[in-house]
Amino acid sequence: MKNITNSQRAEILVQALPYIRQYYNKILVIKYGGNAMINEDLKNAVMGDIALLNLVGIKVVLVHGGGPEITDLLGKIGKKSEFLDGLRVTDKETVEVVQMVLAGKINKGLVNLLGKFGSNAIGLSGADGRMLEAKMLDEKYGYVGEITSVNPQPILDILEKGYIPVVSTVARDSEGNSYNINADTAAAKIAASLGAEGLISMTDIDGILRDTSDPESLISKVTLSDCEKLIEEGIISGGMIPKIACCTDAIRDGVKKVFIINGTIPHSIIIETLTNEGIGTMFIKE
């Protein structure tokens, strides 16, 4: 950056203007997870990007998970993590740990970090204001929830006051039971309920690759019908299928654009939203 002249800096800002205009005063939901949550340098880069988007007038909603930290704390209290079909088996004791880590440690840590970059944020859990209501997905998984309703009003109220809502993916049912919710699913449902302009899902992969061994085979844009064909062809397979399903569900439910980007690339959010290049896979209706 030291070799960039002032005129070059000005040109970069001018080139970003059409993209800022596209998202100005509109809602952008960012699902934050993966290694970008673990590496401190990446975490700072992500929070700096979100603060920048907020300061130029984009209404950012940050939805986060925190699987590795949950696993770490469970290990410290002598409880082994068990996974079934890719989901954490969550008994009563485990769901209390999940709630403590997600709605407490991680959520408030992100709020504090956003404050470091000059943005005011307010931490919420899905249980606050009955934002996320859920039922048990299947008894074999324990307190893993399936979202039954979304109340976006708490988020809208916070956005109206100029704050960044930071949402942890814990939900409740009518009887007061807590549930662990998949962060991709929660982000998609929240984005749809808000009528968001866009949803960005941060992962540890570049996006959809035609050949998983070739980074140059990235598919930069797909439609809903494209996704169906890619699943039939086996290009989208395994653990990618439910992640892609969240993206396509969000599009069907009214979110205009959904992106999967590699959160381990510094400033990937800014590259995707405020430049003409983009670095991940963008989902559109048709």
C-alpha positions as CSV (number, residue, x, y, z in Angstrom):
1,M,0.0,0.0,0.0
2,K,3.0,2.3,0.5
3,N,3.7,2.3,-3.2
4,I,0.2,3.5,-4.1
5,T,-0.1,7.2,-5.0
6,N,-2.8,9.5,-3.7
7,S,-4.3,9.7,-7.2
8,Q,-4.4,5.9,-7.4
9,R,-6.2,5.7,-4.0
10,A,-8.7,8.3,-5.3
11,E,-9.3,6.2,-8.4
12,I,-9.9,3.1,-6.3
13,L,-12.5,4.9,-4.2
14,V,-14.2,6.3,-7.4
15,Q,-14.4,2.8,-8.9
16,A,-16.1,1.5,-5.7
17,L,-18.8,4.2,-6.0
18,P,-21.3,2.3,-8.2
19,Y,-21.1,-0.7,-5.9
20,I,-21.6,1.4,-2.8
21,R,-24.7,2.9,-4.5
22,Q,-26.0,-0.5,-5.3
23,Y,-26.0,-1.5,-1.6
24,Y,-26.5,1.9,0.0
25,N,-29.3,1.9,2.6
26,K,-30.0,-1.8,1.8
27,I,-29.6,-4.8,3.9
28,L,-26.7,-7.2,3.5
29,V,-26.6,-10.3,5.7
30,I,-23.1,-11.8,6.3
31,K,-22.8,-15.4,7.6
32,Y,-19.5,-15.6,9.4
33,G,-17.9,-18.9,10.1
34,G,-15.0,-21.2,9.3
35,N,-11.3,-20.5,9.8
36,A,-11.9,-16.7,9.4
37,M,-13.3,-16.9,13.0
38,I,-10.3,-18.7,14.4
39,N,-7.3,-16.7,12.8
40,E,-7.0,-13.4,14.7
41,D,-5.6,-11.5,11.6
42,L,-8.5,-12.7,9.5
43,K,-11.0,-11.9,12.2
44,N,-9.7,-8.3,12.3
45,A,-9.8,-8.1,8.5
46,V,-13.4,-9.3,8.4
47,M,-14.6,-6.9,11.2
48,G,-12.8,-4.0,9.5
49,D,-14.6,-4.8,6.2
50,I,-17.9,-4.9,8.0
51,A,-17.2,-1.6,9.7
52,L,-16.3,-0.1,6.4
53,L,-19.6,-1.3,4.7
54,N,-21.5,0.1,7.7
55,L,-19.8,3.5,7.5
56,V,-20.6,3.9,3.8
57,G,-24.3,3.4,4.5
58,I,-24.9,-0.4,4.0
59,K,-27.1,-2.0,6.6
60,V,-25.0,-5.0,7.6
61,V,-26.4,-7.9,9.7
62,L,-23.8,-10.3,11.0
63,V,-24.9,-13.9,11.7
64,H,-22.3,-16.2,13.2
65,G,-21.7,-19.7,14.4
66,G,-18.8,-21.0,16.4
67,G,-18.4,-24.7,16.2
68,P,-14.6,-24.9,16.9
69,E,-15.0,-22.9,20.1
70,I,-17.9,-25.0,21.3
71,T,-15.8,-28.2,20.7
72,D,-12.9,-26.6,22.6
73,L,-15.0,-25.7,25.7
74,L,-16.7,-29.1,25.7
75,G,-13.3,-30.7,25.7
76,K,-12.2,-28.6,28.6
77,I,-15.1,-29.8,30.7
78,G,-14.5,-33.4,29.7
79,K,-17.3,-33.8,27.3
80,K,-16.6,-35.4,24.0
81,S,-18.2,-33.9,20.8
82,E,-20.3,-36.3,18.8
83,F,-21.4,-35.6,15.2
84,L,-24.1,-37.5,13.3
85,D,-24.8,-36.7,9.6
86,G,-22.6,-33.6,10.0
87,L,-24.7,-32.2,12.9
88,R,-23.5,-31.9,16.5
89,V,-25.4,-34.3,18.8
90,T,-26.7,-31.8,21.4
91,D,-27.9,-33.1,24.7
92,K,-29.2,-30.8,27.5
93,E,-25.8,-30.1,28.9
94,T,-24.3,-29.5,25.5
95,V,-27.0,-27.0,24.5
96,E,-26.2,-25.0,27.6
97,V,-22.6,-24.8,26.5
98,V,-23.6,-23.9,23.0
99,Q,-25.7,-21.0,24.3
100,M,-22.9,-19.8,26.6
101,V,-20.3,-19.9,23.8
102,L,-22.4,-18.5,21.0
103,A,-24.6,-15.9,22.8
104,G,-21.9,-15.0,25.3
105,K,-18.2,-15.4,24.5
106,I,-18.2,-15.2,20.7
107,N,-21.1,-12.8,20.3
108,K,-19.8,-10.2,22.7
109,G,-16.3,-10.6,21.4
110,L,-17.4,-9.7,17.9
111,V,-19.4,-6.7,19.2
112,N,-16.3,-5.4,21.0
113,L,-14.1,-5.9,17.9
114,L,-16.5,-4.0,15.7
115,G,-16.3,-1.2,18.3
116,K,-12.6,-1.2,17.8
117,F,-13.1,-0.3,14.2
118,G,-15.5,2.5,14.9
119,S,-18.8,0.8,14.5
120,N,-21.5,0.5,17.1
121,A,-22.9,-3.1,17.3
122,I,-25.5,-4.8,19.4
123,G,-25.3,-8.5,20.2
124,L,-28.5,-10.7,19.9
125,S,-29.3,-14.4,20.1
126,G,-32.0,-15.9,18.0
127,A,-33.9,-16.3,21.3
128,D,-34.1,-12.6,21.9
129,G,-37.5,-11.0,21.0
130,R,-38.6,-14.5,19.7
131,M,-36.5,-13.8,16.7
132,L,-35.9,-17.5,15.9
133,E,-38.4,-20.1,17.0
134,A,-37.6,-23.7,16.4
135,K,-38.6,-27.3,17.0
136,M,-36.5,-30.4,17.5
137,L,-35.2,-31.5,14.1
138,D,-34.9,-35.1,15.1
139,E,-34.6,-36.8,18.5
140,K,-31.4,-38.6,17.4
141,Y,-29.6,-35.2,17.2
142,G,-31.0,-33.9,20.5
143,Y,-31.5,-30.2,20.8
144,V,-30.6,-29.3,17.2
145,G,-33.4,-27.1,15.9
146,E,-35.4,-26.7,12.8
147,I,-36.5,-23.1,12.4
148,T,-40.3,-22.7,12.4
149,S,-40.6,-18.9,12.3
150,V,-38.5,-15.8,12.1
151,N,-39.4,-12.4,13.6
152,P,-37.1,-9.8,12.0
153,Q,-38.4,-6.9,14.0
154,P,-35.6,-6.9,16.6
155,I,-33.0,-6.7,13.8
156,L,-35.0,-4.0,11.9
157,D,-35.3,-1.9,15.1
158,I,-31.5,-2.1,15.6
159,L,-30.7,-1.3,12.0
160,E,-33.0,1.7,12.2
161,K,-30.9,3.2,15.0
162,G,-27.7,2.8,12.9
163,Y,-26.3,-0.2,14.8
164,I,-24.9,-3.4,13.4
165,P,-26.9,-6.4,14.7
166,V,-24.7,-9.4,15.6
167,V,-26.8,-12.5,15.8
168,S,-25.8,-15.8,17.4
169,T,-27.7,-18.9,16.1
170,V,-29.5,-20.0,19.2
171,A,-33.3,-20.5,19.1
172,R,-36.2,-21.2,21.5
173,D,-39.5,-23.0,21.3
174,S,-42.8,-22.1,23.0
175,E,-41.8,-24.1,26.1
176,G,-38.5,-22.3,26.5
177,N,-36.2,-25.0,25.3
178,S,-33.0,-23.8,23.6
179,Y,-31.8,-25.2,20.3
180,N,-28.6,-25.1,18.4
181,I,-29.2,-23.9,14.8
182,N,-27.0,-24.4,11.8
183,A,-25.6,-20.9,11.0
184,D,-26.0,-21.3,7.2
185,T,-29.7,-22.1,7.6
186,A,-30.3,-19.3,10.1
187,A,-28.6,-16.7,7.9
188,A,-30.7,-17.7,4.9
189,K,-33.9,-17.6,6.9
190,I,-33.0,-14.2,8.4
191,A,-31.9,-12.7,5.1
192,A,-35.2,-13.8,3.5
193,S,-37.3,-12.4,6.4
194,L,-35.5,-9.1,6.0
195,G,-35.9,-8.9,2.3
196,A,-32.2,-8.5,2.1
197,E,-30.4,-7.2,-1.0
198,G,-27.7,-9.8,-0.6
199,L,-26.5,-12.7,1.6
200,I,-22.8,-13.5,1.8
201,S,-21.8,-16.9,3.2
202,M,-18.2,-17.0,4.4
203,T,-16.6,-20.5,4.2
204,D,-13.2,-22.1,3.8
205,I,-13.7,-22.8,0.1
206,D,-13.6,-20.5,-3.0
207,G,-17.1,-21.4,-4.1
208,I,-18.4,-24.0,-6.5
209,L,-15.6,-25.6,-8.5
210,R,-16.2,-27.8,-11.6
211,D,-13.0,-29.7,-10.5
212,T,-12.2,-29.6,-6.8
213,S,-8.5,-30.0,-7.5
214,D,-8.4,-27.0,-9.8
215,P,-9.0,-23.6,-8.3
216,E,-9.2,-22.1,-11.7
217,S,-12.4,-24.0,-12.4
218,L,-14.5,-21.7,-10.1
219,I,-18.0,-21.1,-11.3
220,S,-18.6,-17.4,-10.7
221,K,-22.3,-17.3,-11.3
222,V,-25.1,-19.9,-11.1
223,T,-28.9,-19.9,-11.4
224,L,-31.3,-22.1,-9.5
225,S,-31.6,-24.4,-12.5
226,D,-27.8,-24.5,-12.9
227,C,-27.6,-25.8,-9.3
228,E,-30.0,-28.6,-10.0
229,K,-27.8,-29.7,-13.0
230,L,-24.6,-29.4,-11.0
231,I,-26.0,-31.7,-8.3
232,E,-27.2,-34.2,-11.0
233,E,-23.7,-34.1,-12.5
234,G,-22.1,-34.7,-9.1
235,I,-20.2,-31.4,-9.2
236,I,-22.1,-30.3,-6.1
237,S,-21.9,-33.3,-3.7
238,G,-21.5,-34.4,-0.1
239,G,-21.4,-31.6,2.5
240,M,-21.7,-28.9,-0.2
241,I,-25.3,-30.0,-0.9
242,P,-26.9,-28.6,2.3
243,K,-24.8,-25.4,2.1
244,I,-25.9,-24.8,-1.5
245,A,-29.5,-25.6,-0.5
246,C,-29.4,-22.7,2.0
247,C,-28.2,-20.4,-0.8
248,T,-30.9,-21.5,-3.2
249,D,-33.6,-21.4,-0.6
250,A,-32.7,-17.8,0.2
251,I,-33.0,-16.9,-3.5
252,R,-36.4,-18.6,-3.8
253,D,-37.5,-16.7,-0.7
254,G,-36.7,-13.3,-2.2
255,V,-33.1,-12.5,-1.4
256,K,-31.8,-10.9,-4.7
257,K,-28.2,-12.2,-4.6
258,V,-26.3,-14.8,-2.6
259,F,-22.6,-15.3,-2.5
260,I,-20.3,-18.1,-1.3
261,I,-16.8,-16.7,-0.7
262,N,-13.6,-17.9,0.8
263,G,-13.3,-16.2,4.2
264,T,-9.6,-17.1,4.5
265,I,-8.8,-14.6,1.8
266,P,-8.2,-11.2,3.5
267,H,-10.8,-8.6,2.7
268,S,-12.9,-11.1,0.6
269,I,-16.1,-9.2,1.6
270,I,-14.9,-6.0,0.1
271,I,-13.6,-7.7,-3.0
272,E,-16.9,-9.3,-3.5
273,T,-19.2,-6.4,-2.8
274,L,-17.2,-3.3,-3.9
275,T,-15.2,-4.3,-6.9
276,N,-16.1,-5.6,-10.4
277,E,-14.0,-8.8,-9.9
278,G,-15.7,-10.8,-7.2
279,I,-13.9,-13.9,-5.9
280,G,-16.7,-16.5,-5.1
281,T,-19.8,-18.0,-6.6
282,M,-22.9,-15.7,-7.0
283,F,-26.4,-17.2,-6.9
284,I,-29.2,-15.5,-8.8
285,K,-32.8,-16.6,-9.6
286,E,-32.4,-16.9,-13.4
